[in-house]
Amino acid sequence: MIKKYYLLSPGPTPVPEEVLAAAANPIIHHRTPEFSGIFMEVTEGLKYVFGTEQDVFVLTSSGTGAMETAVINTLSPGDKVIVLNGGKFGERWGQICTSYGVDVREVSVEWGEPFSKDQLTDELKANPETKAVFATLSETSSGTVYDIQGYGEVLAKADAILVVDGISGLGATPCPMDEWGVDVMVAGSQKSFMIPPGLAYLSFSSKAWDLVEKSTLPKFYFDAKKYKKNLEKRTTPYTPAISLVIQQKKALDIIKSVGLEKLFEHHRILGDATRAGVKAIGLGLLSKSPGNILTAVNVPAGVDGLKLVKTMQGKYMAYIAGGQEPYKGKMFRIAHLGYMGGFDVITALTALEMTLSELGYEFKLGSAIGAAEAILKENWE
Ligand SMILES: *Cc1c(COP(=O)(O)O)cnc(C)c1O
């Protein structure tokens, strides 16, 4: 058989053909009116996806670079912060802060468990000197979406700022930055933004910018003030990833033409179909508050989880993601994120069914697909 590659992971995600083609043009110089025009259109489009009136800065890095930028521009050595750690990416906020000498109070949440705004209120009461709360919109390691709106309400009444990693969630699930009171929002290009890896985005509220003015942590390449000053001149401080910016303009055109509300609904339908599919063959979800970005599925008893992922990727070329430590071999993740359509869900579930039957799991072949089809058919427009 011809082995066709199916990218079904929560980042990188598939890129639309016309967006791929946009990178095949000759490179234009970045200090030109032509590039500035494209760049400003991109920053305007990003403001739409972020749901903000504030500037959105474009960094040449993966998403983690924007996370680091958020930390080093708002904090000073010894500042106290609260980090919500419900998985690998929440953990990363803590690691970045610790690397810079920030005093981290880490709140560990079981993977897949929700964390309520009341719990956050209690944490803040117990830690009144908190400068910032670090949270994750969609924890990609567990497929969980957190109550950012609730945290925003809590922090609107506090001195601390709310910093949100929206790298996999923004653009796929609602999180309007200004309306929900998010003070620093971070995003990456290779998830819902439908372009390859390499760009990261972030924006500061005026409450957060007051901290930027006072922050004394060391910074150079990721100094937010430089990005602000240069954005006023319609450019970036250093050479941007020109081709990626041009691709992002194309992809934002698609995002704007569909509209954010429709995109959220699209992800909801794909998420519902995926969940219905895996449940129909007796599998359980890891998360108690699963998002519409990806579905984290528990490996059923008696099945070798590592072999499952290896077979799906190696034999069927269906590139779902495995579980990360400590869930390696115990869980796998099917993404329905960015430029994925209804039939991508069917592809993932077909490969999953074929793999599971090969690994000796007993179920009726075709039932996951049938359940997913029913959801897709009902919702297709
Ligand atoms: C992918 C992801 C990241 C990491 O981004 P990189 O682009 O790999 O640096 C951070 N947080 C979340 C929630 C993610 O999904």
The ligand as a MOL file (V3000), in Angstrom:
LIG
                    3D

  0  0  0     0  0            999 V3000
M  V30 BEGIN CTAB
M  V30 COUNTS 15 15 0 0 0
M  V30 BEGIN ATOM
M  V30 1 C 2.5670 22.9940 22.2450 0
M  V30 2 C 2.3820 23.6400 23.5610 0
M  V30 3 C 3.4050 24.3610 24.1860 0
M  V30 4 C 4.8240 24.3560 23.7030 0
M  V30 5 O 5.0270 24.9860 22.6000 0
M  V30 6 P 6.3640 24.8220 21.7420 0
M  V30 7 O 5.8820 25.4450 20.4970 0
M  V30 8 O 6.6910 23.3730 21.6280 0
M  V30 9 O 7.4150 25.5890 22.4270 0
M  V30 10 C 3.1330 25.0220 25.3580 0
M  V30 11 N 1.9350 24.9510 25.9210 0
M  V30 12 C 0.9230 24.2650 25.3660 0
M  V30 13 C -0.3910 24.2280 26.0590 0
M  V30 14 C 1.1200 23.5870 24.1720 0
M  V30 15 O 0.1230 22.8880 23.6260 0
M  V30 END ATOM
M  V30 BEGIN BOND
M  V30 1 1 1 2
M  V30 2 1 2 3
M  V30 3 2 2 14
M  V30 4 1 3 4
M  V30 5 2 3 10
M  V30 6 1 4 5
M  V30 7 1 5 6
M  V30 8 2 6 7
M  V30 9 1 6 8
M  V30 10 1 6 9
M  V30 11 1 10 11
M  V30 12 2 11 12
M  V30 13 1 12 13
M  V30 14 1 12 14
M  V30 15 1 14 15
M  V30 END BOND
M  V30 END CTAB
M  END
